[in-house]
C-alpha cells in the first residue's frame, strides 16, 4: 500500500512533477503558472532519503514559453525525462471553435547550468494534431527509443476535451500515434492525465498509474496492470492511492510520477486544484511492485 509522507514543496504552483534521480537527491521539474497565466517549467532538488529537504530551486524558468505563433507560446509543462531529453507539452490558444490546443515538444537539459537550463531542439513540435490524432495530443512519456505513451484527444464536450491513453511510434524520422493499435484506455466521457509506467521483471508485468476525470468531477488516481509490457490493461485498485479526508489532497489527486530508488518505490503527485497546493510524496510499503 502507499504510505503518504506529506507535502515536500508548496512555495509556488507546482503542476506535473517529473522526477529523476540525481545522486543522493531527486530532481523534480514542474510547471508553474506565472503572472501572465502562462505555465513555465521550473525545478527543485530534494533529499532522496526523506524526500522532504529542498536543497535547491530554480528562480527563473528551466524552459520558457515558445516564440509567438509556435505550438507552445501559451505555456509549457514537463511530462518525461530520459537522459538529457526533456519531453514537454506545449499550449497554444485561438484554435477556432475550441479554447486551446496541445502538442508535444522536446528540449535538452543542461545539467551543469546554475539554473538547469533547457534548450529546444526545434521551435516546432515532434507530435501534434495529425490524421491519427485530429483533436490534440499531450503528455508524452517515452517507453523505449521508438515508443511513447501519449494522451490522445478523442473529442470535445463544450470546452472539455476527452483523452484516451495511446501509444505513439517513431518511424521514418517522425512520431505518429499508432493507427494500427486501439487506445490502451479510452472510456467515453473521461479525460486521463500523464501516466506513470512501471515495468516489472521477471514476468514481465506492467503497472500503469494515471488520474481520470469527467467534465463535472475532479481527478482521482487510477491504477491498471498488464501481464505483459503494455497489453490488455485491467483495473488494479490494490495499487492505487486515494484522496485524503481533508487537507491539501482531499479534493483531487493526479499527475503521478513513480520512481525506484534501490529497494524503495516513491510516488510524487499533485493534490487540489491542479498543483496549486504543491507536490507530495508517498512510499510503497510491502513487497516491491
N, C-alpha and C positions, 0 to 999 in steps of 0.2 A: 504494500500500500504506500501511498505518498504521504510523507510527513512534511507539513508546511513549516518552513523556517522563518517566514515573515518577509517583510519588505527589506530589500537591500539598497534601493535607490528611489528617492522621492523628491529630489531637488527641482525637477522640471518634468514636463510631459515627456514620457519615455515609452513610445509605442514600438511594438515588434522587436523585442530583444533578440539579437542574433549573436551567438556566443561561440568563441573558440578558446582553447587552452593557450596559455602564454607562460610557460614555466610553472611557477608556483602560484599563478594567478589565472583568472578568467578575464578576457577582454570582451566587453559587451557593446555592440553597436545598436543604436536605436534611432527612431525618428522622433523629432521634437517639433511641435508646432510653434512657429515664431510669430512675431507681432503682425506680420503681413498675412497670417493664416496659411502660410505655405510650410510644409514639412521639410526639414533638412536632417541629415544624418550626423549624429554626434557619437561619442564613445566614452566609456569608463573602463577602469581596470579594478577588479575586486579580488580579494584574497580567496584562493581556492580551498583553503581548509575550512573556514567558516562561511565563505561566500558573502560576508557582510562588511568587510572593511574596504572602503573605497580608497584606493591608492592614487588614482589619477583620473582626471576627467578632462575632456576637450571643451574649451570655452568657445571655440569657433568651429564651424561645421567641418566634419571629415569630408563630406560631399555636399556641395551646394546645389541649388536648383539649376536646371539646364538653361540654355540660351533661349531667348524669346522665340516662340514658334516651334520649338522642338518638343518631343513627346513628353519631356519631364520638366517643363518650365513652370508648372504649378505645384511641384513638390516631389520629393524623393523619399523612399523608405527602404531599409535593408531587408533582404529575405534569405540570403545564403552567403557563406564564405567558404571557399575551397582554395587552400594555399594562399596566394596573394590576390585571388579574384574575389571581388565583391559583386554579387548579383543583387540587383535592386529593382524596385517598382517605381516607374515614373508616372506622375499625374499630369493630365492636360485637360483644359476646360474648353467650353464652346464647341461641343460635339453634336451640334444640331439639336435633335429632339430630346437628348439625354444630357444630364448636367456635367458629366466628365467622362474621360477615357483613361485607360491604363495601358502601359506597355512595359516590357522588361529590358533593362539595360545592364551593362557590365562595366566595371571600373577596376583598376589595380590599386592595391593598398601599398602605401609607402610606410612600412612599419618603423623605419628609422626616423621619420619625421617627428618633431616635437608635438605635432597635432594629429598624427596618424592620417595624413592627407591621402585622399583617393583621387585618382585621375581617370577620367572616362577614356575608354578605348575608342569610343565613337560618340558623336552627338546624336546618332540615331539608335533606335532600339535593336536588340537581337531578336525580339519576338513581339509582335503587335497584332492588331486586327488583320485577319487574313481569310482566305477561303475556308480554312478549317477552324477558325476562331473569329467569327464575324462581329462579336459584340465587344469583348475586351479580354485581356489576359494579364495576370499579375502573379506575384509571389513565387518566382521560380526557385526551386530547390534542386540542386544538381544531385543526380543519383548515378554517378559514373561519368565517363568522359562524353558519352553521346546521348544520355537520357536525363531528363529534367522533369520533376513534378511541377505542375502549374495549376493555378486556379483559373479555369476557363469559363468565361461568361456564357450562359445559355439563354439569356433573355432579360428583359426588364419588366418590372411591375411598377409603373409610375417612375419614381426616381430610385427605386430599389432594384439593384442588379441581382440576378440569380447566378451562382457559381457552382460548377462541379469540379472535382479534382481529376486531373487527367495527366497523362504522360506526353511530353514533347520529345521529339527525336532530332538529333543533329545529323544531317546527311547532305551531301553535295554542297557543302560550305554554308549551310543555313539551318536555323532551327525552325521547326514547324510542329504544331500539335499533330500527334499521330492519328491520321484519319482512318487507320485500319483497326484501331482499338477503341472500345467503348470506354466512357469515363469510369474511373475506379469508384468514385462516389458522385452521384448526381440525382438527388431526390428533389422532386418538384417543389418549388416554394422556398427552398433553402439557399443560403449562401455559406460557403466554407472559408475558413481563414487559412493562412500559410501553414502547411503541415510540418510536423516533425517526424522523421523516419528513423527507426532503429532496426537494423538487420542483425539477427541473432544466429550465431553458429555454435555447435553443429545443428543441423536441421534441414535446410535453413528455415527460419521463420521471420516474418516482418511484422513489426508493430508500428502503427501509424496513429499519431495524435493530431487532431485538428479541432477547431471550435466551429460551432454551427449556430446560425441564427435565422430568423424569419423576418419578414417586413415589420412585424409588431412585437417580437420578443428579442431580448439581448442574447449575446453569445453565451453558450455553455460548452464545456470541453467534452469531446468525444474521443474514444479510443477504438481502434479496429485492429484485427490481426489477420494474417495470411500465412497459411502453411506453405510458404514459398517466398520468392523475392518479389512481392507485389502483385500477386494474382489472387483474385476472388476473395476480397476482404469481407469480413463479417464483424459485427459489433463485439467489442471486448470490454464490457463495463468494469471488469476486475482491474483494468489498467488505467482507468480514468482518474481525474482529480475533480473535486466538486467545489462549488462556491461555498464560502463561509457563511455562518449565520448572521454575522454583522461585520462591519469594518470595510477595509479597502477593496476586498474582492468578494463582497457579498451580493452584488448586483450583476456582475459579469465576470467571466474568466475566459481568457483567449490568448492566442499567439504563442503557443508553446515552442520552446527550444530545449531539446533533450541532449545532454552531454554526458558521456562517460568520462570518469577520471579514475583510473585504476579499477578497483572493485566497487566504486561508488557510481551512482547514477543520479544526476540532477536534472530538474526541470525548471527553467526560467520562464516566467509568464507575466502577462498583464492582468489587471483587475478592472475595476469600474471605469466606465467611460473611455474605453479605447486607449488606455495608457496614461490618462490624466493623473491617476493615483500612484504611478510609478511601476517598478519592477519587483516582483517577488521571486522566491526560490523555494523549491521543495526537494526532498531527497527520498528516493525509493528505499523502503525498509523491507527486508526479506531477501529471498534469493534473487540474484541478478536476472533481470528480464531476458 
